[in-house]
Amino acid sequence: MTSNNQSLWRHPQAIALLMAASLTVMANATISPALAGLEQEFAEVPDAGFLVRLLVTVPSFGVMLTAPLAGWLTDCKGRRPVLLAGVWLFLLCGTAGYYLPDLHLMLISRFGLGIAVGLIMTAQTALIGDYFTGASRQALTGLQISARNFGGLVFIGTAGLAATLSPRLPFLIYGLAVLCLYTVWRHAPESRRSTGGAVQAEAPGHPAWLLLVIAISALQMLTNGLFFMMPTQLPFFFAAQGLDSALMTGAGLGLLSLCGGIAALFYGRLKARLPHAAIFALGYGALALGFAVLAQQGSAALSLAGAMVVGIGYATVSPGFVAITLALAPSGRRGTAGAILTASVFCGQFLSPFASTPAITQWGYVGAFGAAAALLALVAATAAAALHAGRRRASA
């Protein structure tokens, strides 16, 4: 771990932002282990099976529809109040599923949870740009991906245990947001003033920042869409091979998160030595390799190895999206830039099953995973070509 990482762990503002980052991974998947139990509880409700499954995806709708408002609020009303409001709403709407008696009310609360995630991710991204610069900012963008991966391991694992007792208990895990609420309130001051009261210097950003942020967000949407084949398709992939789907999916996603979390810890060190194009080439190359391994439909161990490599590749490329966006956007528009980036994440997640399921139906898992590997390899090759062109221009 780099000295930048070590110093960030002693920085209370960094801790507050990392705690906020760990919350966002709860939004969709935390209640997944409880879905079967909830379907039984609401068996008398028409279309209960479909509505229960919507509990997982509705937060993505909330993020996608309200991200522009979150960006405007963050830029106009301040980062701190938006972040605090987001954590408050996350706490209220997340735990609501424990006591709400009606499935439709639960769906409304899950939409509110999506609004909360949009507020949190947008304000948190802006605050990273406001609080930190240079190597510290690069290291923190890696640490937030690590926090999400390790948070996913803890939260989803705990939810799985809780769901064995009651399908309502996993909703109480959202109550952990109270710790984040206190930390943000205590250690995340409004960003435009330092602790000494000096006004932070304004960063003008790139003249074409909006178009460039939209372009990098489109790449992130594609990346998340392909990556989300892991949680949405792995259970059926393992079942098609005659393996224990629940056991293999838990092991695959657990190893993916663990490897990704470890890889993201070293993003700051990697960025100190390599430009973004080189890191993208390496990360997308790893993603392509992971999907190519999965396409072999080999042994269980080989499939798990493929999932692990996918986790490493995703954790390698993900911090770059935030770092590049913060470098492009003017300081006064970081909320808007963060909102665009946030919406792209959940748009990719939402669209993923609509693209991957027909591909699997048409080509099978071998063809679908192979196509994903080919597309990711193309992105890696493009990044490598951009790196080569940049070096040629530098040496000319």
Secondary structure, 3 states (H helix, E strand, C coil): CCHHHHHHHCCHHHHHHHHHHHHHCHHHHCCHHHHHHHHHHCCCCCCHHHHHHHHHHHHHHHHHHHHHHHHHHHHHHCHHHHHHHHHHHHHHHHHHCCCCCCHHHHHHHHHHHHHHHHHHHHHHHHHHHHHCCHHHHHHHHHHHHHHHHHHHHHHHHHHHHHHCCCCCHHHHHHHHHHHHHHHHHHHCCCCCECCCCCECCCCCCCCCHHHHHHHHHHHHHHHHHHHCHHHHHHHHHHHHCCCCHHHHHHHHHHHHHHHHHHHHHCHHHHHHHCCHHHHHHHHHHHHHHHHHHHCCCCCHHHHHHHHHHHHHHHHHHHHHHHHHHHHHCCHHHHHHHHHHHHHHHHHHHHHHHHHHHHHHHHHHHHHHHHHHHHHHHHHHHHHHHHHHHHHHHHHC
